[in-house]
Amino acid sequence: MDDFVSPSPDIAFRPFAAEHLDAGVALSTAVGWSHRREDWEMLFAFSRGVAALHNDRVVGTALRADFGKAVSTINMIIVEEAMRSRGLGRALMTAALGTDTRSLRLIATIEGQPLYEKLGFETVEKLACVTGIVKTTEQPTGVRDVYPQDLPEIITLESVSFGSDRSALIKWLDKNTRMAVIVRNDRVVGFAARRRFGHGHVIGPVVAQNTDDGMSLVAYLADGLEGQLLRLDVPEASGLQFGLGEMGLEVEYLAPIMQRGPVTATSERLAFVSQALI
């Protein structure tokens, strides 16, 4: 990601830095995304990328988060509406991709999907954004808050389900979110995390052996959120959205999950940490 090639002389590419965060919030708000500055700060903690400047004003962004040696996620590919149709989106993506050899995953918008296909990405499944106002939930049994000694097993579950090392992410979640686990035979067999996001809360990741365990983790973390906005980003094939419907959540939209290169993500990954970090 060292060689930034701008598509036109009046556009300057710069490494994305903390000074670009407020402009990033403005861009994501303009395209209808609900990211707060705090949400951008989370992504920035795990990502590096590029900002496109026109007359010293940020008009485009592209970030890439590297996890271990195997997989990166591409996120926050945004181009200001007035600057589109100039090749800026492709140039930003090219800069973000660089020459890194990790496999890549991203959640595509319908508008961006053709570009990603030209860059070698293929749709591997669909993501369902499930959101709504939480109804009263019945608290499950067999779920508890995380203890410090659970973290090594959580790191293993998350890394295996994602397909690469996610230890840094789990350590961040442990410090900044509420996490819950299911333990059987003295082993952690499932976990989930809840944090503030946008106008409400998001639960993710959810990693569990089956949808019943997944819903138990969600119900446990949804306690106290009655009447508030909650969101989960789930693979369409996970089946989790049906139980979420009983909590008052509905599928808002479907989006392509795209991939370039092999990724060993597993079916135990029932909800993503975010569409940006998958």
The 8 nearest C-alpha neighbors of each residue, nearest first, counted from 0:
[[1, 97, 94, 95, 2, 96, 98, 3],
 [0, 2, 3, 97, 94, 14, 95, 98],
 [3, 1, 0, 4, 94, 97, 12, 93],
 [4, 2, 94, 12, 1, 5, 0, 13],
 [3, 5, 2, 6, 90, 94, 12, 93],
 [4, 6, 7, 10, 12, 11, 3, 90],
 [5, 7, 87, 86, 90, 4, 10, 8],
 [8, 6, 5, 9, 10, 85, 11, 87],
 [9, 7, 10, 5, 6, 11, 53, 4],
 [8, 10, 7, 53, 11, 54, 52, 5],
 [11, 9, 53, 8, 52, 7, 5, 51],
 [10, 12, 52, 51, 5, 13, 53, 9],
 [13, 11, 51, 50, 3, 5, 52, 49],
 [12, 14, 50, 49, 15, 51, 11, 3],
 [15, 13, 49, 48, 50, 16, 12, 47],
 [14, 16, 49, 50, 48, 13, 19, 47],
 [17, 15, 18, 19, 14, 20, 47, 50],
 [18, 16, 19, 20, 15, 43, 40, 21],
 [17, 19, 16, 20, 21, 15, 22, 23],
 [20, 18, 17, 22, 16, 21, 23, 15],
 [21, 19, 23, 22, 17, 18, 24, 39],
 [22, 20, 24, 23, 19, 25, 36, 18],
 [23, 21, 25, 19, 24, 20, 57, 26],
 [22, 24, 20, 26, 21, 25, 19, 27],
 [23, 25, 21, 27, 22, 26, 36, 28],
 [24, 26, 22, 28, 23, 27, 29, 21],
 [27, 25, 23, 29, 28, 24, 22, 79],
 [26, 28, 32, 24, 30, 29, 25, 23],
 [27, 29, 31, 25, 32, 26, 30, 24],
 [28, 30, 26, 27, 31, 25, 32, 79],
 [31, 29, 27, 28, 32, 26, 77, 79],
 [32, 30, 28, 29, 27, 33, 26, 34],
 [33, 31, 28, 27, 34, 30, 29, 197],
 [32, 34, 197, 28, 35, 31, 198, 27],
 [35, 33, 197, 38, 32, 39, 24, 36],
 [36, 34, 38, 37, 197, 33, 24, 39],
 [35, 37, 39, 38, 24, 40, 34, 21],
 [38, 36, 40, 35, 39, 41, 34, 196],
 [39, 37, 35, 41, 40, 36, 34, 196],
 [40, 38, 36, 42, 41, 37, 43, 35],
 [39, 41, 37, 43, 38, 42, 36, 44],
 [42, 40, 38, 44, 39, 43, 37, 45],
 [41, 43, 39, 44, 40, 45, 46, 38],
 [42, 44, 46, 40, 45, 41, 39, 47],
 [45, 43, 41, 42, 46, 40, 47, 39],
 [46, 44, 43, 64, 42, 41, 47, 65],
 [47, 45, 64, 43, 63, 62, 44, 42],
 [48, 46, 62, 63, 15, 64, 43, 45],
 [47, 49, 62, 15, 61, 95, 14, 63],
 [48, 50, 15, 14, 61, 13, 60, 12],
 [49, 51, 60, 15, 13, 12, 59, 14],
 [50, 52, 12, 59, 57, 58, 11, 60],
 [53, 51, 57, 56, 11, 55, 10, 58],
 [52, 54, 10, 56, 55, 9, 57, 58],
 [53, 55, 56, 52, 9, 10, 57, 11],
 [54, 56, 52, 53, 57, 11, 51, 10],
 [57, 55, 52, 53, 54, 58, 51, 22],
 [58, 56, 52, 51, 59, 22, 50, 53],
 [59, 57, 79, 51, 52, 78, 56, 53],
 [58, 60, 78, 51, 77, 50, 57, 79],
 [61, 59, 50, 77, 76, 49, 51, 75],
 [60, 62, 76, 75, 49, 48, 91, 95],
 [63, 61, 48, 74, 47, 75, 73, 46],
 [62, 64, 73, 46, 47, 72, 48, 95],
 [63, 65, 46, 72, 71, 45, 73, 47],
 [66, 64, 71, 70, 67, 63, 72, 46],
 [67, 65, 164, 70, 71, 165, 163, 68],
 [68, 66, 164, 163, 69, 65, 70, 165],
 [67, 69, 70, 66, 101, 163, 164, 65],
 [68, 70, 101, 163, 67, 102, 66, 71],
 [71, 69, 102, 101, 66, 103, 163, 65],
 [72, 70, 65, 103, 64, 66, 101, 102],
 [71, 73, 104, 64, 103, 105, 63, 276],
 [74, 72, 63, 105, 62, 104, 64, 71],
 [73, 75, 275, 62, 76, 63, 61, 72],
 [74, 76, 61, 77, 62, 60, 275, 73],
 [77, 75, 61, 60, 74, 62, 78, 92],
 [78, 76, 59, 60, 75, 79, 61, 26],
 [79, 77, 59, 58, 80, 88, 83, 82],
 [78, 80, 58, 82, 81, 59, 26, 77],
 [79, 81, 82, 83, 78, 30, 29, 58],
 [82, 80, 79, 83, 78, 84, 58, 85],
 [83, 81, 79, 80, 78, 85, 84, 58],
 [82, 84, 85, 80, 81, 78, 79, 87],
 [85, 83, 86, 82, 87, 88, 81, 80],
 [84, 86, 83, 87, 82, 6, 88, 7],
 [87, 85, 89, 88, 84, 6, 90, 83],
 [86, 88, 90, 85, 89, 91, 6, 83],
 [89, 87, 91, 90, 86, 92, 78, 76],
 [88, 90, 92, 91, 87, 86, 93, 114],
 [89, 91, 87, 93, 88, 92, 94, 86],
 [92, 90, 94, 88, 89, 93, 61, 87],
 [93, 91, 95, 89, 94, 90, 96, 88],
 [94, 92, 90, 96, 91, 95, 89, 97],
 [93, 95, 91, 97, 92, 96, 3, 0],
 [94, 96, 92, 93, 97, 48, 0, 63],
 [97, 95, 93, 94, 92, 98, 0, 99],
 [96, 98, 0, 94, 95, 99, 93, 1],
 [99, 97, 100, 96, 0, 94, 93, 95],
 [98, 100, 97, 101, 96, 0, 102, 71],
 [101, 99, 98, 102, 69, 68, 70, 103],
 [102, 100, 69, 70, 99, 71, 103, 68],
 [101, 103, 260, 70, 259, 261, 69, 71],
 [104, 102, 71, 259, 258, 72, 70, 101],
 [103, 105, 258, 72, 257, 73, 71, 259],
 [106, 104, 73, 257, 72, 256, 107, 258],
 [105, 107, 256, 255, 274, 257, 254, 108],
 [108, 106, 255, 112, 111, 105, 254, 109],
 [107, 109, 111, 110, 112, 254, 106, 255],
 [108, 110, 112, 111, 107, 254, 255, 113],
 [111, 109, 108, 112, 113, 107, 114, 115],
 [110, 112, 108, 109, 114, 113, 107, 115],
 [111, 113, 115, 109, 114, 107, 110, 108],
 [114, 112, 116, 115, 111, 117, 110, 109],
 [115, 113, 117, 116, 112, 111, 118, 89],
 [114, 116, 118, 112, 117, 120, 113, 111],
 [115, 117, 120, 113, 119, 118, 114, 121],
 [118, 116, 114, 115, 119, 113, 120, 112],
 [117, 119, 115, 116, 120, 114, 93, 259],
 [120, 118, 116, 117, 259, 115, 121, 258],
 [121, 119, 259, 116, 258, 115, 257, 118],
 [122, 120, 257, 258, 116, 123, 259, 119],
 [121, 123, 257, 256, 124, 255, 258, 120],
 [122, 124, 257, 256, 121, 258, 125, 255],
 [125, 123, 256, 122, 255, 126, 234, 235],
 [126, 124, 255, 256, 235, 254, 234, 253],
 [125, 127, 234, 254, 235, 253, 233, 255],
 [128, 126, 253, 233, 235, 232, 129, 234],
 [127, 129, 232, 251, 252, 250, 231, 253],
 [130, 128, 250, 249, 231, 230, 251, 127],
 [129, 131, 230, 248, 249, 229, 231, 250],
 [132, 130, 248, 228, 229, 247, 249, 133],
 [133, 131, 228, 227, 226, 247, 229, 248],
 [132, 134, 225, 226, 247, 246, 227, 131],
 [133, 135, 246, 225, 247, 136, 226, 132],
 [134, 136, 225, 133, 137, 246, 222, 226],
 [137, 135, 134, 138, 218, 246, 222, 221],
 [136, 138, 139, 135, 218, 222, 219, 215],
 [137, 139, 219, 218, 136, 140, 222, 215],
 [140, 138, 215, 219, 137, 141, 142, 218],
 [141, 139, 142, 138, 215, 143, 219, 181],
 [140, 142, 181, 139, 143, 182, 215, 183],
 [143, 141, 181, 140, 180, 216, 179, 139],
 [144, 142, 179, 180, 145, 181, 141, 219],
 [143, 145, 179, 178, 180, 146, 142, 177],
 [146, 144, 179, 178, 180, 149, 143, 147],
 [145, 147, 149, 148, 144, 150, 143, 180],
 [148, 146, 149, 150, 145, 151, 173, 144],
 [147, 149, 146, 150, 151, 145, 152, 153],
 [150, 148, 147, 146, 152, 151, 153, 145],
 [149, 151, 153, 152, 148, 147, 154, 146],
 [152, 150, 154, 153, 149, 155, 148, 166],
 [151, 153, 155, 154, 150, 149, 187, 156],
 [154, 152, 150, 156, 155, 151, 157, 149],
 [153, 155, 151, 157, 166, 152, 156, 158],
 [154, 156, 152, 158, 153, 157, 159, 151],
 [157, 155, 153, 159, 154, 158, 160, 152],
 [156, 158, 160, 154, 155, 159, 161, 153],
 [157, 159, 164, 165, 163, 161, 155, 160],
 [158, 160, 162, 156, 161, 157, 155, 163],
 [159, 161, 265, 264, 157, 158, 268, 162],
 [162, 160, 264, 158, 159, 163, 157, 265],
 [161, 163, 263, 264, 159, 160, 158, 262],
 [164, 162, 158, 69, 67, 161, 70, 66],
 [163, 165, 67, 158, 66, 166, 162, 68],
 [166, 164, 158, 168, 167, 66, 163, 169],
 [165, 167, 169, 154, 168, 164, 170, 158],
 [168, 166, 170, 165, 169, 171, 164, 66],
 [167, 169, 171, 165, 170, 166, 172, 45],
 [170, 168, 172, 166, 171, 167, 173, 154],
 [169, 171, 173, 167, 168, 172, 166, 174],
 [172, 170, 168, 174, 169, 173, 175, 167],
 [173, 171, 169, 175, 176, 174, 170, 168],
 [172, 174, 170, 171, 175, 176, 169, 178],
 [175, 173, 171, 172, 176, 170, 177, 169],
 [174, 176, 172, 173, 171, 177, 194, 170],
 [177, 175, 194, 172, 193, 173, 174, 178],
 [176, 178, 193, 192, 194, 179, 175, 173],
 [179, 177, 192, 191, 145, 144, 176, 193],
 [180, 178, 144, 145, 191, 143, 190, 192],
 [181, 179, 190, 189, 143, 142, 145, 144],
 [180, 182, 142, 189, 188, 187, 141, 190],
 [183, 181, 187, 186, 188, 185, 180, 184],
 [184, 182, 186, 185, 187, 188, 181, 141],
 [183, 185, 186, 182, 187, 188, 181, 141],
 [184, 186, 183, 182, 187, 188, 181, 149],
 [187, 185, 182, 183, 184, 188, 152, 181],
 [186, 188, 182, 189, 181, 152, 183, 180],
 [189, 187, 182, 181, 186, 207, 183, 208],
 [190, 188, 207, 181, 206, 180, 187, 208],
 [189, 191, 180, 179, 206, 205, 181, 207],
 [190, 192, 205, 204, 179, 178, 203, 216],
 [191, 193, 178, 203, 177, 202, 204, 176],
 [194, 192, 202, 177, 176, 201, 203, 178],
 [195, 193, 176, 200, 201, 196, 177, 202],
 [196, 194, 200, 199, 201, 197, 193, 198],
 [197, 195, 200, 199, 201, 198, 194, 38],
 [196, 198, 33, 34, 35, 199, 195, 200],
 [197, 199, 196, 33, 228, 200, 195, 34],
 [200, 198, 228, 196, 197, 229, 195, 227],
 [199, 201, 195, 229, 196, 194, 228, 230],
 [200, 202, 230, 229, 194, 193, 231, 196],
 [203, 201, 193, 231, 192, 204, 230, 194],
 [204, 202, 272, 205, 271, 192, 270, 191],
 [203, 205, 272, 271, 270, 191, 192, 206],
 [204, 206, 191, 270, 203, 269, 190, 268],
 [205, 207, 268, 267, 189, 190, 269, 204],
 [208, 206, 189, 267, 213, 209, 212, 205],
 [207, 209, 267, 212, 189, 188, 206, 210],
 [210, 208, 211, 212, 207, 213, 267, 269],
 [209, 211, 213, 212, 239, 214, 238, 208],
 [212, 210, 214, 213, 209, 215, 208, 239],
 [213, 211, 215, 210, 214, 209, 207, 216],
 [212, 214, 210, 216, 211, 215, 207, 209],
 [213, 215, 217, 211, 216, 212, 218, 210],
 [216, 214, 212, 218, 213, 217, 139, 219],
 [215, 217, 219, 213, 214, 218, 191, 212],
 [218, 216, 214, 220, 219, 215, 221, 213],
 [219, 217, 221, 215, 220, 216, 214, 138],
 [218, 220, 216, 217, 221, 222, 138, 215],
 [219, 221, 217, 222, 218, 216, 193, 179],
 [222, 220, 218, 224, 219, 217, 223, 136],
 [223, 221, 220, 224, 219, 218, 136, 225],
 [222, 224, 225, 221, 220, 135, 226, 227],
 [225, 223, 227, 221, 222, 226, 133, 228],
 [226, 224, 133, 134, 227, 135, 223, 222],
 [225, 227, 133, 132, 224, 134, 228, 135],
 [228, 226, 132, 224, 225, 133, 229, 199],
 [227, 229, 132, 199, 131, 200, 133, 230],
 [228, 230, 200, 201, 130, 131, 199, 132],
 [231, 229, 130, 201, 129, 200, 202, 131],
 [230, 232, 129, 202, 201, 233, 128, 130],
 [233, 231, 128, 270, 271, 127, 129, 126],
 [232, 234, 270, 127, 126, 269, 235, 231],
 [235, 233, 126, 237, 236, 125, 127, 269],
 [234, 236, 126, 127, 125, 237, 233, 238],
 [237, 235, 234, 238, 125, 124, 239, 233],
 [238, 236, 234, 239, 269, 235, 233, 210],
 [239, 237, 240, 236, 241, 235, 210, 242],
 [238, 240, 237, 241, 242, 210, 243, 269],
 [239, 241, 243, 238, 242, 244, 129, 250],
 [242, 240, 244, 243, 239, 238, 245, 249],
 [243, 241, 244, 245, 240, 239, 214, 246],
 [242, 244, 240, 246, 245, 241, 248, 239],
 [245, 243, 248, 247, 241, 246, 242, 249],
 [244, 246, 243, 242, 247, 241, 248, 134],
 [245, 247, 243, 134, 244, 133, 248, 136],
 [248, 246, 244, 133, 245, 134, 132, 131],
 [249, 247, 131, 244, 130, 243, 246, 129],
 [250, 248, 129, 130, 244, 251, 131, 247],
 [249, 251, 129, 128, 252, 127, 130, 248],
 [252, 250, 128, 129, 249, 130, 253, 127],
 [251, 253, 128, 250, 127, 254, 129, 126],
 [254, 252, 127, 126, 125, 128, 255, 251],
 [253, 255, 126, 125, 107, 108, 256, 106],
 [256, 254, 125, 107, 106, 122, 257, 126],
 [257, 255, 106, 124, 125, 122, 123, 105],
 [258, 256, 122, 121, 105, 104, 123, 120],
 [257, 259, 104, 120, 121, 103, 260, 122],
 [260, 258, 120, 103, 102, 119, 121, 104],
 [259, 261, 102, 258, 103, 262, 101, 120],
 [262, 260, 102, 263, 259, 258, 103, 70],
 [263, 261, 264, 162, 102, 260, 70, 69],
 [262, 264, 162, 265, 261, 161, 160, 159],
 [265, 263, 161, 162, 160, 262, 159, 266],
 [266, 264, 160, 267, 268, 263, 161, 159],
 [265, 267, 268, 269, 264, 237, 160, 208],
 [268, 266, 207, 265, 206, 208, 269, 160],
 [267, 269, 206, 266, 160, 270, 265, 205],
 [268, 270, 205, 237, 206, 267, 233, 234],
 [271, 269, 233, 205, 204, 203, 232, 268],
 [270, 272, 204, 277, 203, 273, 232, 233],
 [271, 273, 204, 203, 277, 276, 270, 274],
 [274, 272, 271, 275, 277, 276, 232, 203],
 [273, 275, 277, 276, 106, 271, 232, 272],
 [274, 276, 74, 273, 277, 75, 73, 72],
 [275, 277, 273, 274, 72, 272, 64, 74],
 [276, 271, 274, 273, 275, 272, 72, 105]]
